[in-house]
C-alpha cells in the first residue's frame, strides 16, 4: 500500500474509489506472491 501511495498511484479526488483501488491492488499483489511461493516451495514447507 505504501508503494502505491508513494508512487502517487492514488485517486485522491474520489476517496471511496481510492479505497477500493488500494484494497484491490494489495489483494492482487498478495495473491500473486502466494502463487509464486507455492510454485517455488515444492516440499510444502510454507503452508
LUMFI-584788 format. One record per residue (C-alpha): residue number from 1; x, y, z; residue in one letter. Coordinates in steps of 0.001 Angstrom, whole numbers, plus 500000, padded with zeros to 6 digits. Layout:
residues N
<pt><kolba>NUM</kolba><x>X</x><y>Y</y><z>Z</z><pami>A</pami></pt>
...
***
This chain:
residues 47
<pt><kolba>1</kolba><x>500000</x><y>500000</y><z>500000</z><pami>X</pami></pt>
<pt><kolba>2</kolba><x>502794</x><y>502372</y><z>500871</z><pami>X</pami></pt>
<pt><kolba>3</kolba><x>504454</x><y>501803</y><z>497494</z><pami>X</pami></pt>
<pt><kolba>4</kolba><x>501245</x><y>502717</y><z>495658</z><pami>X</pami></pt>
<pt><kolba>5</kolba><x>500790</x><y>505884</y><z>497674</z><pami>X</pami></pt>
<pt><kolba>6</kolba><x>504477</x><y>506838</y><z>497473</z><pami>X</pami></pt>
<pt><kolba>7</kolba><x>504356</x><y>506413</y><z>493679</z><pami>X</pami></pt>
<pt><kolba>8</kolba><x>501281</x><y>508680</y><z>493608</z><pami>X</pami></pt>
<pt><kolba>9</kolba><x>499128</x><y>505884</y><z>492176</z><pami>X</pami></pt>
<pt><kolba>10</kolba><x>496122</x><y>507050</y><z>494114</z><pami>X</pami></pt>
<pt><kolba>11</kolba><x>492756</x><y>508554</y><z>493299</z><pami>X</pami></pt>
<pt><kolba>12</kolba><x>492683</x><y>511440</y><z>495763</z><pami>X</pami></pt>
<pt><kolba>13</kolba><x>489660</x><y>513076</y><z>494113</z><pami>X</pami></pt>
<pt><kolba>14</kolba><x>487433</x><y>510062</y><z>494805</z><pami>X</pami></pt>
<pt><kolba>15</kolba><x>488196</x><y>508677</y><z>498296</z><pami>X</pami></pt>
<pt><kolba>16</kolba><x>485835</x><y>505686</y><z>498121</z><pami>X</pami></pt>
<pt><kolba>17</kolba><x>487188</x><y>504623</y><z>494741</z><pami>X</pami></pt>
<pt><kolba>18</kolba><x>490709</x><y>505110</y><z>496114</z><pami>X</pami></pt>
<pt><kolba>19</kolba><x>489980</x><y>502715</y><z>498991</z><pami>X</pami></pt>
<pt><kolba>20</kolba><x>488665</x><y>500089</y><z>496560</z><pami>X</pami></pt>
<pt><kolba>21</kolba><x>491669</x><y>500611</y><z>494244</z><pami>X</pami></pt>
<pt><kolba>22</kolba><x>494269</x><y>500265</y><z>497023</z><pami>X</pami></pt>
<pt><kolba>23</kolba><x>492489</x><y>497235</y><z>498515</z><pami>X</pami></pt>
<pt><kolba>24</kolba><x>492228</x><y>495519</y><z>495116</z><pami>X</pami></pt>
<pt><kolba>25</kolba><x>495864</x><y>496186</y><z>494262</z><pami>X</pami></pt>
<pt><kolba>26</kolba><x>497029</x><y>494890</y><z>497653</z><pami>X</pami></pt>
<pt><kolba>27</kolba><x>494847</x><y>491778</y><z>497337</z><pami>X</pami></pt>
<pt><kolba>28</kolba><x>496097</x><y>491057</y><z>493823</z><pami>X</pami></pt>
<pt><kolba>29</kolba><x>499698</x><y>491540</y><z>494922</z><pami>X</pami></pt>
<pt><kolba>30</kolba><x>499325</x><y>489172</y><z>497852</z><pami>X</pami></pt>
<pt><kolba>31</kolba><x>497628</x><y>486523</y><z>495692</z><pami>X</pami></pt>
<pt><kolba>32</kolba><x>500415</x><y>486745</y><z>493112</z><pami>X</pami></pt>
<pt><kolba>33</kolba><x>503046</x><y>486452</y><z>495833</z><pami>X</pami></pt>
<pt><kolba>34</kolba><x>501228</x><y>483461</y><z>497322</z><pami>X</pami></pt>
<pt><kolba>35</kolba><x>501101</x><y>481724</y><z>493943</z><pami>X</pami></pt>
<pt><kolba>36</kolba><x>504796</x><y>482381</y><z>493411</z><pami>X</pami></pt>
<pt><kolba>37</kolba><x>505692</x><y>480942</y><z>496819</z><pami>X</pami></pt>
<pt><kolba>38</kolba><x>503589</x><y>477837</y><z>496137</z><pami>X</pami></pt>
<pt><kolba>39</kolba><x>505386</x><y>477236</y><z>492835</z><pami>X</pami></pt>
<pt><kolba>40</kolba><x>508821</x><y>477619</y><z>494417</z><pami>X</pami></pt>
<pt><kolba>41</kolba><x>508020</x><y>475605</y><z>497571</z><pami>X</pami></pt>
<pt><kolba>42</kolba><x>507862</x><y>472056</y><z>496207</z><pami>X</pami></pt>
<pt><kolba>43</kolba><x>508154</x><y>470422</y><z>499654</z><pami>X</pami></pt>
<pt><kolba>44</kolba><x>505275</x><y>472472</y><z>501067</z><pami>X</pami></pt>
<pt><kolba>45</kolba><x>507406</x><y>473922</y><z>503857</z><pami>X</pami></pt>
<pt><kolba>46</kolba><x>505318</x><y>477089</y><z>503758</z><pami>X</pami></pt>
<pt><kolba>47</kolba><x>501615</x><y>476405</y><z>504093</z><pami>X</pami></pt>
***
